[in-house]
Amino acid sequence: MAPPVTSVIAIDAMGGDNAPGPEVMGAVAAVREHGSRVILLGDEPRLRAELDKLGASSLGIPIRHCSEVITMDDHPGQAVRKKRQSSMRVGFELVRSGEAQAIVSAGNSGAMLACGLFVLGRMRGLDRPGIAVTMPTLEPGLFGAGPTIGQSVLLDTGANVDVKPQTLAQFAVLGAQFAKLRATSPRPRPRVGLLSNGEEASKGTALLREAHALLSAHPSAAFEYVGYVEGRDLFQYRRPKGHELREGGLDVAVTDGFTGNVVLKTAEGAGRFLADLLRSGVERSPLAKLGALMMMPALKSLRSVVDVDARGGAPLLGVNGVAIICHGRASARAIARAVQVAEDHVQSGLIEATQAAVLAHRFADGSASTDPKASQPEAE
């Protein structure tokens, strides 16, 4: 039996592309189906109208009126500083004050990062936060059995376009701890790789080569660093050993936010392409439809694996609070799932465990800050 839900989740109901409809519908679904405790943030008359439309006024979902909205076109830093009554910023303020334990938003991801830094502050000993996304992958089966479906963690997927070598090394720590805490890794020491354009040591940019040298020079008891990995390794990992290939399994792929975001969007597009291609092929003939009917259990299983909405949202790792970033076009189902993800992160002690992991890893080049003020919000 799942533990009772005691966390309060603040939902930025105005930031998404289609707000506030999906946000309100997702909040209502989370309350009705899982007994979640949420606070809706945004234009109160519009939010109450949405609740009335859903026949959900009797649920007693609290609303915090916010007179401003951070849009997708806003400059993140400037918007967070100037729009202090925006639904997104107010949500982060509620987390900082303890009135809420997490925030969920489908709004401007750059503004989410800025709010995390300005309002909550980054974790002590960390240079930059990162956005972590879980992706489906094939794990090698035991004792010669066929592969099983697992999960790999990709970060950063959009928070930091320009990074330093030590930032990538710290992302390895964040990703490994996240993989262990979320049980996405079947191994006690998650395997971590640097995303590159080849496995050879001569490949990669100067940034990657420096990060590789840093991680190689400072092995960790918390994770196994396997060197460079390629994009295909995210989904089916095979590690070279001599002239043979042995199945390995990859738990975390580390990269900068620009590359990670491109990889993520490409993977999502490829998934939709394959689904549309399959649907088109099935509709061409009665025989294909019959075959699809016979394969329906397998097709439903495949759909559940690549379903983006089932992921809900991605955590902003490295700030002093739980913040879940959803896709701008997130559906009501994705918002409801993001609320569950936020609750899980709060109850699992994600923040405390991640902070401990960061402080346990100190790199020789002084990349990990020892300034106690690093855990405080940025100057405004």
N, C-alpha and C positions, 0 to 999 in steps of 0.2 A: 504494500500500500504506500502510495506517495505521501511524503510528509505534508502536513497542513500548510497552506499558503498563508504567510503572514506579511510578505513583502508588499509594498505599495509601489506600483509602476506608473510613472508619469508618462503620458502619451502626448507628444507634440502633434496635435491634430490638424495643423495648418501648413506643414512644410512640404508634403508630398505633391506630386504632379496633379493628382485628382482630388486633393483634400477639399473638404474634410470627410467625404463619404466613406472611403475605405477605412480610414482611421477610426471613425465612430463605429462602423460595422464590426471591425476587428475587435474593438474594445468590448462591445456588447457580446460578441461571441465568446471572448475570453471569460467574461463574467458569468454568462449563462452556462457554458460548458465546463468550465474548470474552477469556478468560484474565485476567480482572480480579483484582486483589489487594484483599481486603476483610478487615475485622475486625468481627465481630459483638459488639455490646455489649448485655448484659442478664443475665437470670437463667440461669446456665450450665446447670443441669439441664434446664430447658425448651428451651433452644436446642439442646442436644445431642440431646434427644428429637426435635425437629423435623428435625434433620439425619439422624438414623437413619431416620425415617419416609420421607425422600426418598432414602435409600440414598446419602447424600452424605458419610458420615463419612470416607471415604478421600480426600476432596478436601483435607483438612488445613486447613480454614478455621479460623483462630484465633478464640477466644472470650475476651473480657475480661469477667469476672464483675462485675456491678454490682448492688448490693443494693437500690437505690431506683429508683423510676420517677416521672417528672413526668407527671401526668395532664392531660387536657383541662380538668379543673375546678380545677386548681391556679392560684393567683395567680402569674403568670410570675416577677416579681422575687423574691418570697419563696421560691418553689420553687428557683430557681437558687442562691440564697444558702444555703438550709438543706439541700437535697438534693444535697450535694456528691458522693455516690456514685451519683447517677442516671445512667442510660445516656446521656442527652442531654449532661449536663455533662461526663462523662468523655470523650465523643467530642470535644467542643470542646477539652478539655485535651490530648488526643492531637494535635490539629491544632496547637495552640500549641507543643507540645514538639517537633513535627516527626516524631513517630512515625507520624502519618497526614497526608495532604495535603489531605483534605476530609472533611466529614461529611455524611451523608444521613439525614434524619429525616422521618417522617410524624407527628411529635408536635405538641404545643402550639406554634403559630407565634409566640405572644407570648413563650414561654419561649425559642424559638430566637433571637429578637431580643435578649432579655435575656442569653442565653449569649454571643451575638456581641459585645455591648457589654462585659459583665463579664469575659469570659475572653480574647477576642481583641483587643478594643478597636476603636474606629472609626478610619477613616482620617484622617490629618492633613489639616486644612482642611475637614472635613465636619461638618455639624451632626447629621444623622441618616442611618442606613442605610435602604434601601428594598427591597422585594421586587419583582422584575421578572418579568413573565410574557409569553411570546410568544403572539400570537393570529393566526389566519389572516386574510388580507386580500386583496382583489383589487387587483393592480397594473395600471396602464394599459399596454397593449401598445405596442410600438414600431411606428412608421410606419403607424398606423391599424389595427394588428392587434388582435384581441380581448384582453381582460384576461387576465393570468396570476395564478396563486396565489402570494402572497408572505407575509410575516410582519410584524406590527407589535408593538412593545413597549409594554406598559402597566405603569406604576409610579407610585405605590406600590400594592400590592394587599393590604395588611393590616398592615404594620409600624407605621404612624403614623396614628392617628386625627386628632390635632390637629397641624397643621404651621404654619410661618411662611412668608411669601412667599419668603425666601431658601432655605428648604428645598426648595420647588418648583423654584426656579431650579437648585439643585444636582441635583435629580432629572433635570432636562433634560440635565445633563452626564453623569450616570451612565447614563441611557438611551441617549444618543447613542453613548457609548463602547461600551456593550454591543452595540448594533445593528451598529456597525462591526466589532467583534471577532468577533461571531458570524455576520457576513456576512448578517444578516437584511435589510440595506438594500442595494439596488442602486445607491445613490448615495454618492459619496465624502463628501458632507456630508448626513447624515441629516436628514430633516425632522421637527421637533419641534413639538408643539402642546400647549396647555393645555386639558384637558377641561372644557367649560363647557356652559351651557344655551342657547347660541347663538353665532354667529360675530361678531355686532356688538360693538364696543368697549364699548357701554353694558351688555352682559349680564355675568353672573357675579357672584360675591360680592366683598366688599371684599378678601378674601384673594387672589382670582384677579386682581382689577384691579391690586393691588400687585405681584404676581408678574409679570403681563403688562408692567407699566411697567419692572420690573427687567430682564427679558429683552430688551425692546425697546431699552432704553438701553445695553445692553452686548452688542452682537452678537458672535457667536463664529465663529472661522474653522473650528471643528470641526463645527458643525451649523447648519442653517438654521431659525430660529424663524419659524413661520408664524402665530402668534397663537392665537386660540381655535378649538377643534374640538369637534364634537359626538359623541355616542356612536356614531351610525351611521358616522362617519368612520373608526372603527377597522377596519371591514370593507370599506368601499368609499369611498375618499376622493375628493371633488371640491371643488376650491378656487374660490371666486368671483373673477372678474376683470372689473370693470366690470359689464356686464349679461349677460356670457357666463359659462359654466362651462368651465374647462379642467381636464383630468385632471392630478392632481399626484402623488399617492402620499404616504402618511403613514407614518413609520417609528416614531415614539415619541409616546405620549400620556401626559402627566404629570397626576397628580391626588393627592389625599390617600388614605391607606390605607383609610378608611371607604368613600369613593365607589368607589375602585378595586376593593375586595373585592365590593361590591354588583354592579358591572359584570361582574366575572369570574364570579360565581355565576349571574347572570342569563344571561350568554352560554352557560354550560355547560348551564343548564336549558333554554334555547331550543333548543340543539343536540339534547338528548335528546327534547324535544317533537317537533321536526321528524322525527327518526328514527322515533319511535313512530307518528307520524301517517302517515308514508310506509309503514311496515310494515303498519299497519291497513288502509290503502287497497289495498295489494297483495294482502292475504289475502281481500279481499271477493269476488273473481271470478277464474275461470280465465284470462280475457283479460288481467286486470291482472297475474297471475302470469307470463304469457307475455311481456308487455311488460317486466316487471322482469327476466326472464331475458335478454332482448335488451339491456337497459341495464346488465347486471351489471358490465362493466368500468368504466363511469362511476360506478356506485354504490359500487364498491370504492374508487375514487379519492377520491370524496367522503368516504367513511368515514375514510380515512387522514388527510384534512385536518382533520376535526373530532374526531379521536380524542384524548381527554384523556390517556390512558395513554402515548401516544407522546411527549408532552411531558416526562414523567418527573417533573420538579420544577422549582421556580423558585429562582434564586439570591438570596441576601440580599446585595445590593450595598452596599458601603461599610464592611465590616468587614475586618480584616486576616487573611483566610483564606477558603477556599471553603466555603460552607455552602449545601446544597440542601434546600429545604423542599418536601415532598410533601404531597399531599392526605391528610387523616386517614384516608380510606377507600381509600388507594392500593392497587392490586392488586400481585401479584408482578411482573407485566410492567412496571408503572410504577416499581417499586423498581429493577428491573434497568436500565431506561432511565435512571433518575436516577443510577445509578452511572456509566454512560457519560457523562452530561452533566457530572458532577463531574470525571471524568478529562479531558474536553475542556477544561473551564475551567482546570484545573491546567496542562495542556500548552500552552494558548494564552497563558499569562501574564496571565490576567484581572486578578489583584490588582495586579500591577505597572502594567499599562496604565491601570487605573481610577485608581490613586493619582496617576499622572502627569497624567491628565486633570483631576482635581479640583484639583491644585496649579496647573495652567495657567489656571484660571478664578478670578479674584478679582473680586468684585462691589463696587461703590463704597460700598455701605452697610455694608461690613465684615462681611457675612454669613459669609464663609469665614474660619474661624479660622486664625490664624497661630501658635497655641500649640503647640509641639512635643509637649507632653504629651497633646494630643488623640489621638495615635496609640496611647496606652497604655491598658490595661484600666481600666475604671472602678473607683473605690474600692469595696471590699466591706465 
